[in-house]
Amino acid sequence: MRADWLPVNGVNSLILKRCARLCLALLGFTAIAVQLSIHARMGFSLVNFFSYFTNLSNLLAAGVLAWSGSGLDCPDEVRAQSTVNMTVVGLVFAALLRDVDLGALLPWVNVVLHYVMPCAVVLDWLLFPPNPTLGDRRGSFLLVFPSVYLGYVLVRGAATGWYPYPFLNPVHAGGAIGVAGYAAGIAATFLLVGWALLSVGTKTKSRRNAANG
């Protein structure tokens, strides 16, 4: 291996980290843009497109990766929200939506949004964990984004009859009680995933800080 490719005071590794984040951000934005263009060409509602939690979470994730990849400090709270969102996107898709008809969603876009980006964001969190002080905070702040989203979906769904996911539609979920059950389960998933990521991330950072003196 050539010596000039080896990290010098972490410079090369820093460049590699930033490039990887920017490439992933570009991939996420591209997948969303391509699917949005298809959605628009087919005459579907753009409001509906941006009512999918998957699309919103991927946009946030791509934005966070671009933010971090540009060399600016992205707040740990924003990174945490993005990481938890994408983890839940991957888990919910695998558990509830994997066999659902995805309509006009392109296969490669599906792979990027539901598999590649969730794995990449979680890996980024574990490889470059937050400051240890973040672990002292309760993970309740991670419920703000999904709570606002859920309220929006249910209010709009009741008014229009359209829901982005079948488990949020009372007709398919067994009525309001069924929707409440799914919502409670997803909220518990957010809290559990948030606690796990905050705990693992901050402990990893603390160990690295201790090792570096």
Buried (B, 14 or more C-beta within 10 A) or exposed (E): EEEEEEEEEEEEEEEEBBEBBBEBBBBBBEBBEBBBEBBEEEEBEEEBBBBBBBBBBBBBBBBBBBBBBEEEEBEBEBBBBBBBBBBBBBBBBEEBBEEEEBEEBBEEBBEBBBBBBBEBBBEBBEEBBBEBEBBEBEBEEBBEBBEEBBEEBBEBBEEEEEBBBEBBBBEEBEEEEBBEBBBEBBBEBBBBBBBEBBEBBBEBBBEEEEEEE
